Every structure is written in C-alpha cells, then in structure tokens.
Amino acid sequence: NQLGPCWLGLGDSRLRSTGYGIHGTPDESSVTRNLSAGCVRMRNKEVLELRARVPVGTPVIIAN
C-alpha cells in the first residue's frame, strides 16, 4: 500500500476529509523528501505508535 500501514486523516471533523493526512510509506527512505501533495509521511513503526497514542479528534498543528 502506498500509504503504509495506516492513514491518519487531517481536517475538520464536522466536514469530510481534506485529503491530507499522516501516513506510513513502503519506501521509508522517502520520509525526508518532498514528494507528496501535502501529506506527512512517517516511518511505518512511528505512524503506528502515533495512531496508538493520539485519540481521534486531537487538534493538530503542523509547524516548521
């Protein structure tokens, strides 16, 4: 799967998904490269840990 083991969608919970999210990747060497249309790619182990630790509805701020 191009999105790795899971997809954590970002957006307003009252609306449909924005199409942006946090996800794993089958090519973990791509994590540090700018290759997507705005999604955040993580190593598969780390995105699974994040999913286990962060409840649905948690506010997300992506900062530089």
KOLKOLGU-411146 format. One line per 5 residues: number of its first residue (from 1); their letters; for each residue x, y, z of N, C-alpha, C. Coordinates in Angstrom, 2 decimals, padded with zeros to 5 digits. Layout:
<rs>
NUM> a> X/Y/Z/X/Y/Z/X/Y/Z | ...
</rs>
This chain:
<rs>
1> nqlgp> 000.85/-001.18/000.00/000.00/000.00/000.00/000.89/001.24/000.00 | 000.62/002.18/-000.87/001.42/003.41/-000.94/001.35/004.24/000.33 | 000.31/004.03/001.13/000.13/004.82/002.35/000.66/004.10/003.58 | 001.37/003.02/003.39/001.90/002.29/004.52/000.79/001.59/005.29 | 001.02/001.29/006.56/000.06/000.50/007.33/-001.19/001.26/007.79
6> cwlgl> -001.16/002.58/007.77/-002.36/003.32/008.20/-002.35/004.74/007.69 | -003.53/005.36/007.74/-003.77/006.73/007.31/-004.44/007.47/008.46 | -003.88/008.60/008.87/-004.48/009.44/009.90/-004.93/010.72/009.20 | -006.21/010.80/008.89/-006.73/011.93/008.14/-006.74/013.21/008.95 | -006.44/014.31/008.29/-006.45/015.63/008.92/-007.60/016.44/008.36
11> gdsrl> -008.23/017.21/009.19/-009.30/018.07/008.73/-010.32/018.32/009.82 | -011.28/019.14/009.51/-012.36/019.48/010.43/-013.28/018.27/010.57 | -013.47/017.78/011.78/-014.27/016.58/012.00/-015.73/016.77/011.59 | -016.18/018.01/011.45/-017.56/018.26/011.02/-017.71/018.18/009.51 | -016.58/018.16/008.82/-016.58/018.13/007.35/-015.95/016.82/006.87
16> rstgy> -016.06/016.59/005.59/-015.37/015.44/005.03/-013.86/015.68/005.10 | -013.10/014.62/004.91/-011.64/014.72/004.94/-011.13/015.77/003.97 | -010.05/016.41/004.34/-009.42/017.41/003.47/-008.60/016.74/002.38 | -008.36/015.44/002.51/-007.48/014.74/001.58/-006.04/014.74/002.03 | -005.76/015.46/003.11/-004.42/015.48/003.67/-004.37/014.58/004.89
21> gihgt> -003.21/014.01/005.15/-003.12/013.15/006.31/-001.67/012.83/006.66 | -001.55/012.02/007.68/-000.27/011.50/008.13/-000.31/010.01/007.84 | 000.73/009.49/007.20/000.71/008.07/006.85/002.11/007.51/006.78 | 002.17/006.20/006.77/003.43/005.49/006.58/003.75/005.42/005.10 | 004.78/004.67/004.77/005.19/004.53/003.38/005.96/003.23/003.19
26> pdess> 005.80/002.57/002.05/006.58/001.37/001.80/008.06/001.68/001.54 | 008.38/002.94/001.19/009.76/003.36/000.95/010.15/004.35/002.04 | 010.63/003.84/003.15/010.92/004.71/004.29/012.05/005.69/004.02 | 012.84/005.49/002.97/013.88/006.47/002.63/013.26/007.74/002.05 | 011.97/007.69/001.69/011.31/008.88/001.14/010.77/009.81/002.21
31> vtrnl> 010.88/009.45/003.48/010.29/010.23/004.56/010.82/011.66/004.61 | 012.05/011.88/004.36/012.62/013.23/004.48/012.55/014.03/003.18 | 011.98/013.45/002.13/011.92/014.14/000.84/010.54/014.73/000.59 | 010.48/015.81/-000.16/009.23/016.48/-000.52/008.67/015.81/-001.78 | 007.83/014.79/-001.60/007.34/014.01/-002.73/005.83/013.98/-002.85
36> sagcv> 005.12/014.48/-001.87/003.66/014.35/-001.91/003.00/015.71/-002.11 | 001.68/015.67/-002.17/000.90/016.89/-002.36/000.47/017.48/-001.02 | 001.28/017.32/000.00/000.98/017.94/001.27/000.84/017.00/002.45 | 000.84/015.70/002.21/000.74/014.76/003.33/002.06/014.68/004.09 | 001.96/014.18/005.31/003.14/013.98/006.15/003.43/012.49/006.14
41> rmrnk> 004.59/012.10/005.62/005.00/010.70/005.62/005.87/010.42/006.83 | 005.61/009.27/007.46/006.40/008.86/008.63/006.88/007.44/008.41 | 007.87/007.04/009.16/008.28/005.64/009.15/007.11/004.82/009.69 | 006.93/003.62/009.13/005.76/002.80/009.47/005.63/002.54/010.97 | 006.73/002.18/011.61/006.70/001.91/013.06/006.23/003.15/013.82
46> evlel> 006.70/004.32/013.40/006.36/005.56/014.11/004.91/005.98/013.89 | 004.38/005.80/012.68/002.98/006.17/012.45/002.04/005.23/013.21 | 002.41/003.96/013.34/001.59/003.03/014.14/001.62/003.41/015.62 | 002.78/003.84/016.11/002.87/004.30/017.50/002.04/005.56/017.71 | 002.11/006.49/016.76/001.32/007.72/016.86/-000.17/007.39/016.90
51> rarvp> -000.62/006.51/016.02/-002.04/006.11/015.99/-002.49/005.53/017.33 | -001.62/004.76/017.96/-001.96/004.14/019.24/-002.01/005.15/020.39 | -001.28/006.24/020.27/-001.15/007.19/021.37/-002.05/008.42/021.28 | -002.53/008.76/020.08/-003.25/010.02/019.89/-004.72/009.72/019.57 | -005.64/010.18/020.41/-007.06/009.91/020.17/-007.61/010.65/018.94
56> vgtpv> -008.61/010.06/018.32/-009.30/010.71/017.20/-009.86/012.03/017.71 | -009.73/013.07/016.90/-010.22/014.39/017.27/-009.19/015.30/017.90 | -007.98/014.79/018.12/-006.91/015.59/018.70/-006.55/016.73/017.75 | -006.52/017.97/018.22/-006.09/019.07/017.36/-004.65/018.87/016.89 | -004.38/019.19/015.65/-003.06/019.01/015.07/-002.56/020.35/014.54
61> iian> -001.34/020.68/014.89/-000.68/021.86/014.35/000.60/021.38/013.68 | 000.74/021.71/012.41/001.96/021.36/011.70/002.75/022.65/011.53 | 003.92/022.67/012.12/004.74/023.89/012.12/006.13/023.57/011.57 | 006.75/024.58/011.09/008.10/024.44/010.56/009.11/024.27/011.65
</rs>
